[in-house]
Amino acid sequence: MTRTRILLVEDNADDVELTRWALAEAGHTDVTVAPDGAEALRLLKGGLAVDLVLLDLRLPLVDGLEVLARMRSDPALKPLKVIVLTSSENPKDVAACQALGVAAYLGKPLDGAALNRHLG
């Protein structure tokens, strides 16, 4: 399996632990965590090399939709694969994420098998 470098953008410590566990079960252990949208953007713009961003929508400082919009407007970040990982089932959130080109919109808690299906 190819090593996938992941940025997990999540503010809830319990969700971070559950997601790390699901990722480890699926063989993904190279995970950096950003606790808010501002930190995620700082890391990404600072050159953190990742293959995938797992992005919560409800974040402090800069929410997930804004993080996604800023990533898509930045030529260096635009190609990054983003999977939204959220508890929101709001059709407006789903539509906004799809319009911004997310690879998938997955519910919490993360199912490692579901993630693996979207990595291939």
CORNOR-V70974 format. One record per residue. RES is the residue in three letters. PHI is phi in whole degrees, -180 to 180 (999 if undefined). Layout:
RES|PHI, RES|PHI
This chain:
MET|999, THR|-71, ARG|-74, THR|-104, ARG|-89, ILE|-121, LEU|-105, LEU|-98, VAL|-107, GLU|-154, ASP|-98, ASN|-93, ALA|-59, ASP|-65, ASP|-66, VAL|-61, GLU|-65, LEU|-63, THR|-69, ARG|-59, TRP|-63, ALA|-63, LEU|-65, ALA|-63, GLU|-61, ALA|-91, GLY|90, HIS|-108, THR|-118, ASP|-91, VAL|-124, THR|-108, VAL|-112, ALA|-114, PRO|-82, ASP|-159, GLY|-66, ALA|-65, GLU|-66, ALA|-59, LEU|-65, ARG|-61, LEU|-64, LEU|-66, LYS|-72, GLY|-83, GLY|102, LEU|-58, ALA|-87, VAL|-135, ASP|-102, LEU|-150, VAL|-115, LEU|-97, LEU|-121, ASP|-78, LEU|-90, ARG|-94, LEU|-127, PRO|-76, LEU|70, VAL|-133, ASP|-73, GLY|-60, LEU|-65, GLU|-70, VAL|-58, LEU|-62, ALA|-62, ARG|-68, MET|-63, ARG|-73, SER|-92, ASP|-104, PRO|-55, ALA|-74, LEU|-100, LYS|-53, PRO|-73, LEU|-61, LYS|-76, VAL|-124, ILE|-117, VAL|-82, LEU|-123, THR|-150, SER|-94, SER|-76, GLU|-112, ASN|-64, PRO|-57, LYS|-67, ASP|-65, VAL|-60, ALA|-63, ALA|-63, CYS|-67, GLN|-64, ALA|-63, LEU|-94, GLY|78, VAL|-71, ALA|-75, ALA|-163, TYR|-128, LEU|-110, GLY|-84, LYS|-91, PRO|-72, LEU|-65, ASP|-100, GLY|-56, ALA|-66, ALA|-63, LEU|-61, ASN|-59, ARG|-63, HIS|-91, LEU|-86, GLY|-77
